[in-house]
Amino acid sequence: MIRVAGPGDVEVVLELVRALAGYEREADRVAMTPADLQAALFGPIPAAYCLVATADQPPAGATPDGGPPPSGGPLPTGGPLPSGGPLPTGGALPAGVAHPPPVVGFAIWHPTFSTWTGQSGMHLIDLFVRPEHRRGGHGRALLAALATVCVKRGYRRLEWAVLDWNTPAQAFYRSLAARPLTGWSTWRVDGDALTDLAALGRPRPGAGTADPA
């Protein structure tokens, strides 16, 4: 099942973030703490949003080998998604359920905006499924749930980045009709370079300027 992450999921989501970093050969780069993630997802102004996949039942539409649903059918949502209603959230367990189903995957995203189209979109920051639960439809269900959020909110596109060497992920995304953008590259400024760039905007003594933040 796919559901919206709750505050009680912070520790397991951080564990999955670290597992993803290990898969991407950068296990030592994760500095985020549980408090950081808690503030980002559940603070007064969330910086990002998170869905989790649980292993309580096979995602709707999954085939035994993890392949796509039958031709012509809709992509699975991975769990109950009432028409016009929100995805289920983490919370109290149903009567008779002693333990919550294990979280086996997650997706973290944030909204974007295009000045060309004048429309909002979604950027998928991370998507990961535990290796032992792959080919069970969880990754497809997470993406389908994200697409459902996009459709319901009027977002016009869903975008994410893929490492050049991660050809299995690329093949999976192509199977869902995703395509790589050509002619664009991602640029970044961080660390000391970010501090130096900020210094360029400091007002000269005696000069006033508006704070862009």
LOGU-829907 format. One record per atom (N, C-alpha, C, O): x, y, z. Coordinates in steps of 0.001 Angstrom, whole numbers, plus 500000, padded with zeros to 6 digits. Layout:
<sites>
[[X; Y; Z]]
...
</sites>
This chain:
<sites>
[[500840; 498805; 500000]]
[[500000; 500000; 500000]]
[[500875; 501244; 500000]]
[[501967; 501240; 500567]]
[[500401; 502301; 499369]]
[[501080; 503583; 499389]]
[[500293; 504517; 500292]]
[[499070; 504605; 500182]]
[[500984; 505214; 501180]]
[[500326; 506185; 502048]]
[[501244; 507381; 502263]]
[[502442; 507331; 501983]]
[[500650; 508454; 502768]]
[[501421; 509639; 503123]]
[[502199; 509348; 504405]]
[[501648; 508798; 505358]]
[[503465; 509713; 504425]]
[[504276; 509487; 505620]]
[[503780; 510349; 506771]]
[[503315; 511472; 506573]]
[[503889; 509801; 507982]]
[[503558; 510538; 509194]]
[[504808; 510763; 510021]]
[[505862; 510212; 509701]]
[[504718; 511568; 511087]]
[[505892; 511823; 511929]]
[[506544; 510552; 512460]]
[[507754; 510522; 512684]]
[[505751; 509506; 512661]]
[[506313; 508252; 513148]]
[[507152; 507505; 512133]]
[[507786; 506505; 512468]]
[[507166; 507979; 510891]]
[[507949; 507329; 509839]]
[[509334; 507940; 509659]]
[[510113; 507461; 508835]]
[[509654; 508988; 510413]]
[[510901; 509722; 510179]]
[[512121; 508812; 510249]]
[[512983; 508866; 509372]]
[[512203; 507985; 511272]]
[[513396; 507141; 511448]]
[[513564; 506163; 510289]]
[[514671; 505999; 509776]]
[[512476; 505509; 509870]]
[[512602; 504519; 508803]]
[[512871; 505198; 507467]]
[[513601; 504652; 506639]]
[[512296; 506377; 507239]]
[[512581; 507086; 505990]]
[[514046; 507499; 505948]]
[[514686; 507396; 504902]]
[[514584; 507966; 507071]]
[[516000; 508324; 507105]]
[[516871; 507092; 506866]]
[[517895; 507175; 506188]]
[[516466; 505962; 507417]]
[[517191; 504708; 507152]]
[[517200; 504397; 505651]]
[[518221; 503976; 505106]]
[[516062; 504606; 504991]]
[[515977; 504341; 503555]]
[[516780; 505360; 502755]]
[[517361; 505015; 501726]]
[[516821; 506606; 503212]]
[[517666; 507612; 502555]]
[[519123; 507161; 502593]]
[[519837; 507273; 501597]]
[[519560; 506657; 503732]]
[[520942; 506183; 503856]]
[[521182; 504964; 502972]]
[[522255; 504821; 502386]]
[[520188; 504088; 502874]]
[[520326; 502927; 501993]]
[[520426; 503368; 500540]]
[[521208; 502805; 499774]]
[[519641; 504368; 500155]]
[[519724; 504902; 498797]]
[[521093; 505508; 498545]]
[[521676; 505301; 497481]]
[[521612; 506255; 499510]]
[[522937; 506851; 499352]]
[[523999; 505768; 499176]]
[[524929; 505930; 498385]]
[[523860; 504664; 499913]]
[[524796; 503562; 499737]]
[[524714; 502969; 498349]]
[[525741; 502662; 497743]]
[[523500; 502804; 497832]]
[[523317; 502280; 496477]]
[[523929; 503218; 495449]]
[[524468; 502769; 494437]]
[[523847; 504520; 495705]]
[[524394; 505509; 494774]]
[[525866; 505804; 495033]]
[[526421; 506753; 494479]]
[[526505; 504976; 495889]]
[[527946; 505035; 496144]]
[[528364; 506314; 496865]]
[[529479; 506805; 496686]]
[[527458; 506846; 497682]]
[[527765; 508056; 498434]]
[[527238; 507930; 499861]]
[[526629; 508858; 500395]]
[[527479; 506774; 500468]]
[[526935; 506511; 501800]]
[[527429; 507513; 502834]]
[[526728; 507796; 503806]]
[[528631; 508054; 502634]]
[[529201; 508967; 503621]]
[[528723; 510401; 503455]]
[[529151; 511276; 504207]]
[[527849; 510664; 502494]]
[[527422; 512033; 502221]]
[[526158; 512440; 502977]]
[[525799; 513618; 502991]]
[[525488; 511490; 503596]]
[[524221; 511809; 504269]]
[[524504; 512404; 505646]]
[[524965; 511713; 506554]]
[[524219; 513697; 505782]]
[[524405; 514388; 507060]]
[[523075; 514694; 507739]]
[[523053; 515174; 508872]]
[[521972; 514420; 507060]]
[[520651; 514740; 507600]]
[[520375; 513964; 508879]]
[[520684; 512776; 508978]]
[[519790; 514647; 509855]]
[[519409; 514035; 511127]]
[[517894; 513815; 511159]]
[[517169; 514376; 510337]]
[[517414; 513001; 512104]]
[[515963; 512863; 512238]]
[[515264; 514206; 512457]]
[[514169; 514431; 511940]]
[[515901; 515097; 513224]]
[[515302; 516415; 513461]]
[[515206; 517214; 512168]]
[[514218; 517912; 511939]]
[[516232; 517114; 511320]]
[[516200; 517803; 510028]]
[[515022; 517319; 509190]]
[[514272; 518120; 508633]]
[[514871; 516000; 509109]]
[[513802; 515431; 508290]]
[[512431; 515753; 508876]]
[[511485; 516050; 508146]]
[[512338; 515691; 510199]]
[[511080; 516034; 510868]]
[[510665; 517465; 510517]]
[[509506; 517721; 510191]]
[[511624; 518394; 510588]]
[[511317; 519795; 510291]]
[[510964; 519983; 508824]]
[[510070; 520761; 508493]]
[[511666; 519272; 507941]]
[[511433; 519433; 506504]]
[[510057; 518932; 506089]]
[[509389; 519549; 505259]]
[[509638; 517818; 506665]]
[[508372; 517204; 506253]]
[[507172; 517693; 507053]]
[[506060; 517756; 506529]]
[[507391; 518041; 508321]]
[[506252; 518317; 509200]]
[[506355; 519650; 509931]]
[[505622; 519886; 510891]]
[[507257; 520522; 509489]]
[[507366; 521847; 510080]]
[[506214; 522744; 509661]]
[[505348; 522322; 508895]]
[[506194; 523980; 510156]]
[[505110; 524917; 509815]]
[[504965; 525155; 508318]]
[[503852; 525269; 507805]]
[[506094; 525228; 507623]]
[[506080; 525362; 506163]]
[[506916; 524210; 505608]]
[[508134; 524349; 505495]]
[[506304; 523079; 505259]]
[[507081; 521920; 504799]]
[[507940; 522251; 503584]]
[[507498; 522923; 502652]]
[[509179; 521762; 503618]]
[[510076; 521927; 502475]]
[[509876; 520824; 501453]]
[[510235; 520982; 500287]]
[[509303; 519704; 501887]]
[[509103; 518556; 501004]]
[[507980; 517699; 501570]]
[[507494; 517924; 502679]]
[[507584; 516711; 500778]]
[[506492; 515811; 501152]]
[[506935; 514380; 500860]]
[[507794; 514152; 500009]]
[[506351; 513427; 501563]]
[[506846; 512053; 501471]]
[[505694; 511050; 501405]]
[[504711; 511160; 502138]]
[[505838; 510077; 500516]]
[[504969; 508910; 500467]]
[[505804; 507695; 500833]]
[[507000; 507652; 500547]]
[[505185; 506712; 501461]]
[[505877; 505469; 501772]]
[[505092; 504295; 501216]]
[[503867; 504337; 501101]]
[[505830; 503245; 500873]]
[[505239; 501984; 500425]]
[[505375; 500973; 501549]]
[[506448; 500835; 502137]]
[[504297; 500266; 501849]]
[[504339; 499235; 502876]]
[[504079; 497875; 502250]]
[[503503; 497770; 501167]]
[[504514; 496838; 502951]]
[[504476; 495484; 502392]]
[[503305; 494674; 502914]]
[[503376; 493446; 502966]]
[[502213; 495354; 503307]]
[[501082; 494607; 503851]]
[[500341; 493827; 502788]]
[[499666; 492847; 503105]]
[[500450; 494243; 501510]]
[[499810; 493505; 500429]]
[[500488; 493900; 499131]]
[[501044; 494995; 499038]]
[[500454; 493021; 498112]]
[[501056; 493384; 496840]]
[[500352; 494603; 496257]]
[[499125; 494689; 496317]]
[[501106; 495550; 495690]]
[[500466; 496701; 495071]]
[[499506; 496284; 493973]]
[[499765; 495331; 493239]]
[[498400; 496999; 493864]]
[[497413; 496700; 492832]]
[[498048; 496770; 491465]]
[[498763; 497722; 491152]]
[[497788; 495755; 490638]]
[[498296; 495763; 489273]]
[[499646; 495103; 489115]]
[[500098; 494897; 487989]]
[[500317; 494760; 490235]]
[[501626; 494136; 490114]]
[[501476; 492710; 489615]]
[[500529; 492015; 489983]]
[[502398; 492277; 488787]]
[[502435; 490902; 488316]]
[[503516; 490171; 489089]]
[[504360; 490822; 489705]]
[[503525; 488833; 489083]]
[[504502; 488106; 489885]]
[[505940; 488510; 489610]]
[[506765; 488489; 490524]]
[[506267; 488881; 488365]]
[[507655; 489241; 488066]]
[[507890; 490742; 488156]]
[[508960; 491220; 487779]]
[[506906; 491494; 488649]]
[[507077; 492926; 488800]]
[[506873; 493697; 487522]]
[[507187; 494886; 487474]]
[[506362; 493073; 486489]]
[[506176; 493739; 485209]]
[[504980; 494653; 485219]]
[[504301; 494782; 486238]]
[[504708; 495298; 484084]]
[[503609; 496255; 484017]]
[[502256; 495568; 484073]]
[[502159; 494369; 483813]]
[[501210; 496313; 484409]]
[[499869; 495743; 484406]]
[[499450; 495429; 482988]]
[[500099; 495881; 482045]]
[[498384; 494667; 482808]]
[[497964; 494301; 481471]]
[[497791; 495516; 480575]]
[[497385; 496588; 481025]]
[[498107; 495328; 479296]]
[[498029; 496421; 478337]]
[[496643; 497043; 478344]]
[[495629; 496344; 478358]]
[[496619; 498364; 478334]]
[[495356; 499079; 478282]]
[[494793; 499416; 479641]]
[[493849; 500201; 479730]]
[[495344; 498846; 480718]]
[[494841; 499132; 482056]]
[[495564; 500307; 482670]]
[[496656; 500664; 482229]]
[[494966; 500915; 483687]]
[[495604; 502059; 484335]]
[[496770; 501620; 485204]]
[[496811; 500478; 485662]]
[[497699; 502503; 485428]]
[[498774; 502213; 486353]]
[[498198; 502083; 487754]]
[[497260; 502802; 488098]]
[[498741; 501176; 488574]]
[[498208; 501001; 489919]]
[[498522; 502196; 490792]]
[[499521; 502882; 490576]]
[[497684; 502449; 491770]]
[[497985; 503477; 492762]]
[[498684; 502875; 493964]]
[[499217; 503605; 494800]]
[[498690; 501567; 494063]]
[[499394; 500921; 495154]]
[[498592; 500850; 496438]]
[[499133; 500439; 497465]]
[[497352; 501224; 496422]]
[[496574; 501159; 497642]]
[[495285; 501932; 497478]]
[[495022; 502475; 496405]]
[[494479; 501991; 498518]]
[[493190; 502664; 498408]]
[[493358; 504145; 498150]]
[[494082; 504822; 498880]]
[[492715; 504650; 497143]]
[[492742; 506070; 496827]]
[[491339; 506462; 496408]]
[[491034; 506491; 495215]]
[[490478; 506766; 497373]]
[[489098; 507090; 497031]]
[[489036; 508226; 496029]]
[[489846; 509152; 496075]]
[[488083; 508153; 495134]]
[[487925; 509189; 494124]]
[[487775; 510549; 494783]]
[[486869; 510770; 495587]]
[[488682; 511464; 494427]]
[[488617; 512812; 494964]]
[[489168; 512940; 496369]]
[[489207; 514043; 496915]]
[[489594; 511844; 496965]]
[[490077; 511884; 498338]]
[[491584; 511781; 498407]]
[[492231; 511479; 497404]]
[[492156; 512029; 499582]]
[[493604; 511988; 499738]]
[[494117; 510570; 499916]]
[[493351; 509647; 500191]]
[[495411; 510412; 499758]]
[[496039; 509146; 500086]]
[[495935; 508921; 501586]]
[[495918; 509884; 502353]]
[[495865; 507649; 502023]]
[[495817; 507391; 503457]]
[[497091; 507876; 504127]]
[[498155; 507891; 503509]]
[[496988; 508270; 505382]]
[[498140; 508765; 506120]]
[[498500; 507797; 507233]]
[[497685; 506974; 507650]]
[[499750; 507908; 507712]]
[[500156; 507108; 508847]]
[[499419; 507572; 510094]]
[[499261; 508773; 510309]]
[[498975; 506652; 510902]]
[[498218; 507036; 512094]]
[[497919; 505823; 512939]]
[[498707; 504877; 512978]]
[[496790; 505842; 513613]]
[[496417; 504728; 514478]]
[[496185; 503469; 513657]]
[[495692; 503527; 512530]]
[[496549; 502328; 514239]]
[[496369; 501056; 513555]]
[[494903; 500645; 513586]]
[[494194; 500928; 514552]]
[[494449; 499977; 512527]]
[[493073; 499472; 512531]]
[[492867; 498466; 513658]]
[[493826; 497857; 514133]]
[[491637; 498294; 514080]]
[[491320; 497334; 515136]]
[[491779; 495944; 514734]]
[[491559; 495507; 513605]]
[[492418; 495258; 515665]]
[[492873; 493904; 515412]]
[[494248; 493812; 514789]]
[[494765; 492710; 514611]]
[[494860; 494944; 514451]]
[[496199; 494937; 513862]]
[[497199; 495279; 514954]]
[[497161; 496376; 515511]]
[[498096; 494342; 515265]]
[[499020; 494529; 516379]]
[[500245; 495336; 515993]]
[[500768; 496097; 516807]]
[[500706; 495181; 514769]]
[[501933; 495847; 514350]]
[[501712; 496510; 512993]]
[[501006; 495965; 512145]]
[[502309; 497677; 512785]]
[[502159; 498318; 511476]]
[[502907; 497531; 510414]]
[[503943; 496936; 510710]]
[[502409; 497513; 509189]]
[[503128; 496830; 508113]]
[[504461; 497519; 507869]]
[[504546; 498741; 507982]]
[[505501; 496766; 507536]]
[[506823; 497370; 507361]]
[[506868; 498312; 506162]]
[[506263; 498050; 505123]]
[[507589; 499402; 506327]]
[[507823; 500344; 505231]]
[[508968; 499807; 504386]]
[[510058; 499557; 504902]]
[[508729; 499629; 503102]]
[[509738; 499025; 502226]]
[[510230; 499982; 501145]]
[[511135; 499638; 500384]]
[[509654; 501167; 501067]]
[[510095; 502129; 500064]]
[[509548; 503509; 500373]]
[[508657; 503668; 501207]]
[[510094; 504506; 499689]]
[[509633; 505872; 499926]]
[[509875; 506723; 498692]]
[[510667; 506377; 497816]]
[[509171; 507847; 498648]]
[[509390; 508870; 497626]]
[[509239; 510225; 498297]]
[[508249; 510468; 498988]]
[[510211; 511110; 498099]]
[[510163; 512472; 498641]]
[[510130; 513451; 497476]]
[[510885; 513308; 496515]]
[[509254; 514442; 497565]]
[[509073; 515364; 496446]]
[[508753; 516765; 496950]]
[[508440; 516964; 498124]]
[[508839; 517734; 496038]]
[[508400; 519096; 496346]]
[[507806; 519726; 495092]]
[[508131; 519305; 493982]]
[[506943; 520724; 495248]]
[[506347; 521373; 494081]]
[[507369; 522235; 493338]]
[[508344; 522703; 493926]]
[[507137; 522434; 492063]]
[[507944; 523332; 491241]]
[[506999; 524269; 490491]]
[[505778; 524126; 490557]]
[[507586; 525228; 489781]]
[[506783; 526151; 488979]]
[[507546; 526490; 487708]]
[[508751; 526739; 487748]]
[[506848; 526497; 486591]]
[[507446; 526843; 485300]]
[[506971; 528218; 484862]]
[[505770; 528460; 484741]]
[[507922; 529120; 484623]]
[[507553; 530443; 484114]]
[[507163; 530384; 482646]]
[[506536; 531313; 482138]]
[[507524; 529306; 481955]]
[[507154; 529183; 480542]]
[[505694; 528795; 480391]]
[[504980; 529329; 479543]]
[[505258; 527859; 481225]]
[[503871; 527394; 481115]]
[[502937; 528100; 482089]]
[[501720; 528092; 481907]]
[[503513; 528717; 483131]]
[[502678; 529316; 484163]]
[[501984; 528286; 485024]]
[[500995; 528593; 485689]]
[[502501; 527046; 485019]]
[[501868; 525946; 485739]]
[[502832; 525336; 486752]]
[[504050; 525393; 486583]]
[[502269; 524756; 487798]]
[[503069; 524052; 488794]]
[[503394; 522642; 488317]]
[[502735; 522104; 487427]]
[[504412; 522061; 488919]]
[[504797; 520686; 488635]]
[[505340; 520048; 489894]]
[[505239; 520617; 490981]]
[[505910; 518875; 489751]]
[[506460; 518136; 490883]]
[[507873; 517686; 490552]]
[[508136; 517166; 489468]]
[[508788; 517895; 491510]]
[[510137; 517342; 491384]]
[[510296; 516218; 492398]]
[[510149; 516435; 493600]]
[[510592; 515035; 491919]]
[[510839; 513874; 492772]]
[[512298; 513905; 493202]]
[[513195; 513776; 492369]]
[[512537; 514076; 494491]]
[[513903; 514167; 495008]]
[[514533; 512783; 495095]]
[[515611; 512547; 494549]]
[[513863; 511881; 495776]]
[[514375; 510523; 495980]]
[[513246; 509520; 495831]]
[[512108; 509778; 496225]]
[[513579; 508367; 495253]]
[[512681; 507212; 495235]]
[[513535; 505984; 495474]]
[[514562; 505797; 494821]]
[[513109; 505141; 496417]]
[[513910; 503962; 496756]]
[[513009; 502876; 497303]]
[[512072; 503142; 498055]]
[[513308; 501639; 496909]]
[[512630; 500447; 497435]]
[[513704; 499485; 497924]]
[[514703; 499267; 497238]]
[[513505; 498919; 499087]]
[[514487; 497964; 499609]]
[[514738; 496862; 498577]]
[[513793; 496373; 497958]]
[[516008; 496464; 498384]]
[[516328; 495469; 497354]]
[[515505; 494194; 497454]]
[[515100; 493638; 496432]]
[[515252; 493722; 498670]]
[[514522; 492458; 498828]]
[[513041; 492589; 498477]]
[[512338; 491584; 498375]]
[[512568; 493810; 498295]]
[[511161; 494018; 497937]]
[[510993; 494553; 496517]]
[[509896; 494952; 496127]]
[[512064; 494561; 495757]]
[[511951; 495043; 494380]]
[[511276; 493995; 493502]]
[[511198; 492819; 493857]]
[[510797; 494441; 492365]]
[[510054; 493613; 491419]]
[[508723; 493152; 492003]]
[[508133; 492173; 491544]]
[[508261; 493874; 493022]]
[[506939; 493608; 493571]]
[[505943; 494698; 493226]]
[[504804; 494669; 493690]]
[[506364; 495663; 492415]]
[[505461; 496727; 491993]]
[[505465; 497958; 492874]]
[[504706; 498894; 492619]]
[[506308; 497986; 493918]]
[[506288; 499120; 494843]]
[[506783; 500409; 494187]]
[[506194; 501471; 494388]]
[[507859; 500321; 493407]]
[[508358; 501521; 492737]]
[[507339; 502082; 491765]]
[[507109; 503290; 491715]]
[[506733; 501199; 490999]]
[[505688; 501618; 490055]]
[[504502; 502223; 490812]]
[[503922; 503216; 490371]]
[[504147; 501631; 491938]]
[[503021; 502144; 492720]]
[[503324; 503517; 493303]]
[[502445; 504378; 493344]]
[[504558; 503733; 493755]]
[[504932; 505051; 494267]]
[[504831; 506107; 493176]]
[[504287; 507188; 493403]]
[[505352; 505797; 491994]]
[[505285; 506759; 490896]]
[[503842; 507005; 490463]]
[[503473; 508136; 490146]]
[[503033; 505963; 490449]]
[[501627; 506137; 490092]]
[[500909; 507007; 491118]]
[[500060; 507823; 490758]]
[[501246; 506836; 492396]]
[[500634; 507671; 493432]]
[[501072; 509122; 493284]]
[[500269; 510037; 493468]]
[[502344; 509337; 492953]]
[[502818; 510700; 492708]]
[[502096; 511318; 491519]]
[[501701; 512483; 491556]]
[[501927; 510528; 490466]]
[[501202; 511025; 489296]]
[[499762; 511369; 489662]]
[[499199; 512332; 489142]]
[[499168; 510584; 490554]]
[[497808; 510868; 491006]]
[[497747; 512206; 491741]]
[[496817; 512988; 491545]]
[[498747; 512463; 492590]]
[[498818; 513760; 493273]]
[[498910; 514885; 492246]]
[[498233; 515905; 492374]]
[[499753; 514695; 491225]]
[[499896; 515710; 490176]]
[[498558; 515993; 489502]]
[[498167; 517149; 489339]]
[[497868; 514941; 489116]]
[[496600; 515112; 488400]]
[[495577; 515820; 489280]]
[[494885; 516729; 488822]]
[[495481; 515408; 490536]]
[[494488; 515999; 491431]]
[[494793; 517458; 491748]]
[[493876; 518249; 491966]]
[[496081; 517823; 491775]]
[[496451; 519205; 492100]]
[[496625; 520079; 490860]]
[[496874; 521279; 490975]]
[[496498; 519493; 489702]]
[[496665; 520270; 488486]]
[[498109; 520493; 488093]]
[[498392; 521364; 487270]]
[[499040; 519723; 488666]]
[[500441; 519825; 488261]]
[[500580; 519273; 486847]]
[[499963; 518265; 486505]]
[[501384; 519933; 486036]]
[[501469; 519561; 484632]]
[[502587; 518581; 484317]]
[[502596; 517986; 483239]]
[[503527; 518403; 485235]]
[[504609; 517469; 484936]]
[[505246; 516942; 486219]]
[[505159; 517553; 487284]]
[[505881; 515802; 486077]]
[[506609; 515127; 487152]]
[[508023; 514889; 486646]]
[[508214; 514234; 485621]]
[[509010; 515414; 487354]]
[[510398; 515339; 486896]]
[[511298; 514797; 487999]]
[[510987; 514909; 489184]]
[[512422; 514207; 487590]]
[[513414; 513731; 488542]]
[[514740; 513570; 487814]]
[[514795; 513615; 486585]]
[[515805; 513382; 488583]]
[[517141; 513180; 488031]]
[[517535; 511717; 488206]]
[[517137; 511065; 489171]]
[[518321; 511215; 487260]]
[[518804; 509833; 487301]]
[[520307; 509842; 487046]]
[[520785; 510532; 486145]]
[[521041; 509083; 487831]]
[[522482; 508976; 487606]]
[[522765; 508343; 486247]]
[[522053; 507437; 485814]]
[[523811; 508829; 485580]]
[[524136; 508340; 484240]]
[[524362; 506833; 484211]]
[[523996; 506166; 483242]]
[[524968; 506292; 485274]]
[[525326; 504874; 485260]]
[[524176; 503957; 485692]]
[[524276; 502736; 485568]]
[[523090; 504541; 486195]]
[[522000; 503722; 486741]]
[[521057; 503287; 485621]]
[[519913; 503736; 485539]]
[[521558; 502413; 484770]]
[[520763; 501974; 483617]]
[[519534; 501148; 483997]]
[[518527; 501234; 483294]]
[[519561; 500345; 485083]]
[[518321; 499651; 485453]]
[[517190; 500632; 485773]]
[[516046; 500419; 485371]]
[[517514; 501705; 486498]]
[[516487; 502705; 486806]]
[[516007; 503389; 485537]]
[[514813; 503641; 485380]]
[[516927; 503689; 484635]]
[[516543; 504344; 483386]]
[[515584; 503462; 482581]]
[[514602; 503947; 482018]]
[[515881; 502169; 482536]]
[[514999; 501253; 481800]]
[[513618; 501195; 482449]]
[[512600; 501154; 481758]]
[[513594; 501191; 483778]]
[[512316; 501174; 484493]]
[[511500; 502422; 484179]]
[[510302; 502335; 483910]]
[[512149; 503580; 484213]]
[[511428; 504827; 483947]]
[[510940; 504892; 482502]]
[[509845; 505388; 482237]]
[[511742; 504397; 481579]]
[[511304; 504382; 480175]]
[[510070; 503494; 479999]]
[[509222; 503760; 479147]]
[[509976; 502439; 480810]]
[[508815; 501550; 480695]]
[[507522; 502248; 481105]]
[[506428; 501782; 480786]]
[[507657; 503375; 481818]]
[[506498; 504152; 482245]]
[[506287; 505376; 481357]]
[[505527; 506282; 481701]]
[[506969; 505393; 480209]]
[[506853; 506476; 479226]]
[[507559; 507751; 479662]]
[[507334; 508805; 479069]]
[[508411; 507682; 480688]]
[[509249; 508835; 481027]]
[[510370; 508936; 479999]]
[[510737; 507938; 479380]]
[[510904; 510116; 479819]]
[[511963; 510323; 478837]]
[[512993; 511297; 479402]]
[[512635; 512202; 480156]]
[[514259; 511125; 479049]]
[[515278; 512068; 479514]]
[[515191; 513379; 478739]]
[[514889; 513387; 477546]]
[[515458; 514485; 479430]]
[[515517; 515777; 478764]]
[[516873; 515923; 478089]]
[[517895; 515548; 478664]]
[[516891; 516453; 476897]]
[[518143; 516669; 476180]]
[[518439; 518161; 476126]]
[[517531; 518993; 476124]]
[[519721; 518479; 476082]]
[[520125; 519867; 475964]]
[[520191; 520619; 477282]]
[[520431; 521827; 477293]]
[[519978; 519919; 478401]]
[[520027; 520563; 479711]]
[[521013; 519819; 480611]]
[[521166; 518603; 480499]]
[[521674; 520548; 481495]]
[[522511; 519937; 482523]]
[[522224; 520635; 483841]]
[[521853; 521809; 483863]]
[[522394; 519915; 484933]]
[[522138; 520468; 486261]]
[[523393; 521148; 486786]]
[[524484; 520581; 486729]]
[[523237; 522357; 487292]]
[[524355; 523108; 487861]]
[[524109; 523320; 489348]]
[[522968; 523348; 489809]]
[[525221; 523471; 490100]]
[[525095; 523616; 491546]]
[[526190; 524531; 492070]]
[[527318; 524515; 491578]]
[[525848; 525324; 493066]]
[[526845; 526081; 493829]]
[[526578; 525797; 495300]]
[[525443; 525923; 495760]]
[[527621; 525411; 496045]]
[[527449; 525083; 497458]]
[[528735; 525372; 498211]]
[[529713; 525846; 497633]]
[[528727; 525083; 499508]]
[[529915; 525266; 500319]]
[[530437; 526700; 500306]]
[[529666; 527659; 500349]]
[[531775; 526827; 500246]]
[[532395; 528150; 500246]]
[[531970; 528971; 499039]]
[[531833; 530191; 499129]]
[[531760; 528301; 497904]]
[[531357; 529031; 496704]]
[[530002; 529704; 496907]]
[[529770; 530800; 496396]]
[[529105; 529053; 497651]]
[[527799; 529644; 497929]]
[[527944; 530863; 498839]]
[[527294; 531887; 498632]]
[[528811; 530734; 499852]]
[[529060; 531865; 500749]]
[[529666; 533036; 499991]]
[[529281; 534187; 500197]]
[[530625; 532732; 499106]]
[[531262; 533789; 498318]]
[[530259; 534469; 497394]]
[[530297; 535687; 497218]]
[[529362; 533682; 496805]]
[[528364; 534263; 495916]]
[[527426; 535184; 496691]]
[[527067; 536257; 496205]]
[[527029; 534771; 497891]]
[[526166; 535613; 498718]]
[[526854; 536926; 499066]]
[[526207; 537969; 499165]]
[[528180; 536867; 499251]]
[[528929; 538077; 499603]]
[[528890; 539110; 498488]]
[[528999; 540309; 498746]]
[[528736; 538652; 497251]]
[[528678; 539588; 496128]]
[[527448; 540484; 496203]]
[[527424; 541562; 495608]]
[[526435; 540044; 496927]]
[[525207; 540822; 497023]]
[[525140; 541731; 498232]]
[[524147; 542430; 498428]]
[[526192; 541730; 499049]]
[[526171; 542590; 500226]]
[[526292; 544056; 499812]]
[[527085; 544386; 498931]]
[[525515; 544932; 500440]]
[[525587; 546348; 500065]]
[[526923; 546964; 500444]]
[[527519; 546613; 501463]]
[[527378; 547873; 499622]]
[[528588; 548619; 499950]]
[[528294; 549558; 501107]]
[[527149; 549975; 501282]]
[[529290; 549896; 501894]]
[[529056; 550823; 503017]]
[[528352; 552091; 502545]]
[[528787; 552750; 501601]]
[[527262; 552414; 503221]]
[[526530; 553622; 502864]]
[[525474; 553427; 501809]]
[[524688; 554338; 501552]]
[[525431; 552237; 501176]]
[[524431; 551977; 500132]]
[[523335; 551102; 500710]]
[[523619; 550163; 501454]]
[[522111; 551392; 500382]]
[[520986; 550592; 500847]]
[[520489; 549676; 499752]]
[[520555; 550020; 498572]]
[[519987; 548503; 500135]]
[[519432; 547571; 499162]]
[[518366; 546730; 499832]]
[[518417; 546499; 501040]]
[[517421; 546280; 499067]]
[[516353; 545440; 499612]]
[[516857; 544024; 499811]]
[[517655; 543531; 499014]]
[[516403; 543371; 500856]]
[[516754; 541981; 501125]]
[[515878; 541086; 500258]]
[[514660; 541082; 500433]]
[[516475; 540303; 499300]]
[[515646; 539466; 498424]]
[[514918; 538361; 499152]]
[[513930; 537833; 498643]]
[[515391; 537995; 500352]]
[[514730; 536937; 501110]]
[[513549; 537483; 501890]]
[[512870; 536731; 502590]]
</sites>
